[in-house]
């Protein structure tokens, strides 16, 4: 099994050559303690690139089937995802979604960094869609700050439908941390919705994307 530190060391030079990342605001990521990185989602590459430009180890979710045993291709996929600290989670239904959030909450309670795409799936048209409230649930339950993240250019490097990425330039913006506390009136639903909307507004300000006043219902991954 590939260790995260070994894989990161191997991928960093390749990342610099192939994608020439330009990173802004990395100092907004706390040096220690739990933190949530909430990013826009334009390409399959997004959750692989963010850990390579972030000084701390970051865990994203990945479908459970990627970790299942199989042939040589499955072995490579499983080891690669393990190497980037991906968390295997089941897909489908409310129960699976809640289980995923509880896994992330435990990571945060242990002082880790969790990455999430609040839109849920990749944007096929480049617009920034409304965020799901799972990110707000995590922020309020854990007390962890939320750092908004905007990736620019990943949709050109590996567009939806492309099998492999191509060389190009990526810009990554890390915004000022946002903090959310339990609502004084006890109304969790509205509080989570407000928090999710505030997070998405911060991402939009960093990315410059056109904002869509709807959820992304497409299962683009």
N, C-alpha and C positions, 0 to 999 in steps of 0.2 A: 504494500500500500504506500502511495506517495505521501510523504509528509508535507503539510502546508508550507513550511519554511523552504523546503527544497523546491517545490513547484513554483512558489513565488519568485525565488531567486532565478529559476530557469526562464520564467515568462517575462520578467521585468525588461531585460534587454530587447527581447522580441517586440514587446509592447512599445518601447521607445522608437524602435526602427520602423515598425509597420504603421503605427497610429499617431506618432508624434504628439502625444497628449500635452495640451496646454491647460494647466490647472490653476484655478483661482480660489482663494478663500479657504485653503486647506487648514489654516490656523483656526477656523471656526469649529473644527472637530475637537472636542475635549480630549486631553491627553490620557485620561483614565475615567473609569466609571461607565455606566450604561449610556448608550446613545443610539438613537434610531436615525438612519439615513433614508430619507424619503425622496425617491427619484422619479423623474419622468421615464417613459418607456417607449423608445423608438425602434429598438433593435434587439435581437436575441443576444447581442454582445454586451448589453448594458450591465447586467449583473456579474459579468466576468471582468469588465474593465474597471468598475468602481473599486474593487478590492486592490487592484494594481496601482491605483493612484492615491490610495488612502494609507496613512502611516500605521493604522491599527488593523488587526484582522477583522474582517467583515463576513458575516454569515447571511446568505440569502436562502430562500426556499427553492427546492427542486423536486420535481415529481418523483414519487416513490419508485416508479418503474425504471427510472434511470439507474437505480442502485441494485436492481435485481440481477441475479447471476445469469450468464448467457455466454455467447461466443467472445471472440477477441475484441470486437467493436464494443460490446457491452462492458468488457473488462476495462478498456481504455476510458470509456465514459464514466464508469463508477469510480475509478481511481482519480480521474481529473476532478470530478465534483467533490470527492472527499478531500482532495488536495486544496481546494479553495474554500473549505469549511462550509460547503452547502449542507442544508438540513433536509433530509428526506421527509416528505409529507405526502399523505394520501390526497387524492383529488376527488371532488364530487360531493355536493350537498353541504348543508349547514354544519353538520357534525364534523366533517373533515376540515372545513374552514376554521371552526373553533379550535379543533385539536392543533392545527397549524399555529394559530395565535398563541395558544398556551405553551407550545414548544418555544416560540420566540420570547414569550414572557419569562420563562425560566432562564433563557440565555441572558436576558437583560438583568434579571435579578442576581445573576452571577457576575455582573459587571461587563458583559460583552457588548459588541456592536452588531446591530441587526439592520440589514438593508431590505427595503421593501419598495415595491412599485404600487402606489395607491390606486392607480388606474386599473390595476388587475391584469390587463393584457396589453400587448403592444398596440400603439396607435398606427393604423394603416394609412391614414391621410395626413399625419404630421401634426394634427391638432392635439391639444392637451385636454383630456376628458376629466370629468368630475372624479374625485377620489372616493373610494370606498371608506367606510368608517372604521375598518379594522385597525388602521394606523392610529386613529384617535383612541380607540379602545386600549391599544398597547401603551400609548403615551400616558394616558390618564392612570391606567392600572399600575404601571411601572414607575411613574414619575421621571422617566428618562427624557432628556431634551430631544427634540426632533430637529435635525439639520436638513433643510431642503437642499436637494441636489438637482442640477440641470445638466444633462448631457446634450451637446450640440454636435451633430455630424455623424453619429453612429448609424443613422438611417441611410446614409450614403455608402457607408462601409459595408454594411450587410443589410440590404433592404429586406422587407418581409418577402419570403419566398426564395431568397438566395441561399444556396447550399453552403457557400463558403464566403468568408469576409475577404475584402480586397483592401490594399493599402490606402490610407487616407489620413486626414487630420481630425482629431477629436478635441473638443474643448469641454472641460468639466468645471462647473461653478458650484462651490459649497457656500450656502447662505448662512445667515446669522441664526443660531439655535432658537427654537421656539419651545416654550414650556406651557404645559396644560395641567390644571388641577381639577379634582373632582368638583362637580357643580354644587354650589351652595344650596340650590333648591332641590337637589337629588334627582333632577330630570336628566338621566344619562343620555337618552336618545338625541335630544336637541343639542346637548353639549358636544357630543361626538360629531354631529353633523357640522356644527360651527367650527370645531377644531380641524376637521378634514378639509373644509372649505378654505380655512386660513392657511393650511399647509399647501394646498394646491395653488392658492394665490401667490404664495412666496415662490413656488417653483416656476410659475408663469412669469413672474418678474425677472427671474434669472435666465430662463430659456428664451423668452421672447416669442413663444408659440401662440398661435391663435387659440383662444379658449373655447371649448365646446360646452354648452350648457346641457350636457347629457352624459350618461354613463357609456363606457365602451363595452358593448355587449358581445363583441367578436372574440372568439377564443383563439387569439393569435399567439399565446404563450408569453 
